[in-house]
């Protein structure tokens, strides 16, 4: 086992690589992909967990995609692992329609990239999906990270199945600061979350809005903000 290991993991729902309503009129999916790639290079996490992809995975030369690209209820999931981790023993598993699990065997930790059921009335479905994730993990030490779509009232039920983690330091969805979808998205939420089970410690978290400038306009690359998490195992 790798002793006293630490990893930086970053999760981002990329909204099908769509165009913000504030982006330049000629902004295309190719522009979005290139801008996402540059931010991922700048942020340089060890592991990248992406949700809601349109069958297209941004190419980041410092990382390699694990060999699975499953669909969730909306778009595809993809996990990119830094090239410096490729010599480690990695295993991959899929929980249908909701999760992509990568286990770093030597570190005895599973990182679950999740995109759970949406909607305020789907708390029970999300709980069942997370139970399936834990049951599918080949280790007891699990980081669940991604677009959980959970509400704050669900935290008690999550703790009851062994998943807990501090709320991000600020909302990971903020339609007032980020009018990506126009007036329909004007609320705040903590949809993207990091939750840990077993001997995994969430040491630090940082919300990254993914806001750029192009052609004199400032806008966000997704309706979701990215969440960077440092974990220790």
Buried (B, 14 or more C-beta within 10 A) or exposed (E): EEEEBBBBBBBBBBBBBBBBEBBBEEBEEEBBBEBBBEBBEEBEBBBBBBBBBBEBBBEBEEBBBBEBBBBBBBBBBBBBBBEEBEEEEBEEBBBEBBBBBBBBBBBBBBBBBBBBBBEEEBBEBBBBBBBBBBEBBEBBBBBBBBBBBBBEEBBEBBEEBBBEBEEBEBBBBBBEBBBBBEEEBEEBBBBBBBBBBBEBEBEBBBBBBBBBEEEEEEBBBBBBBBBBBBBBB
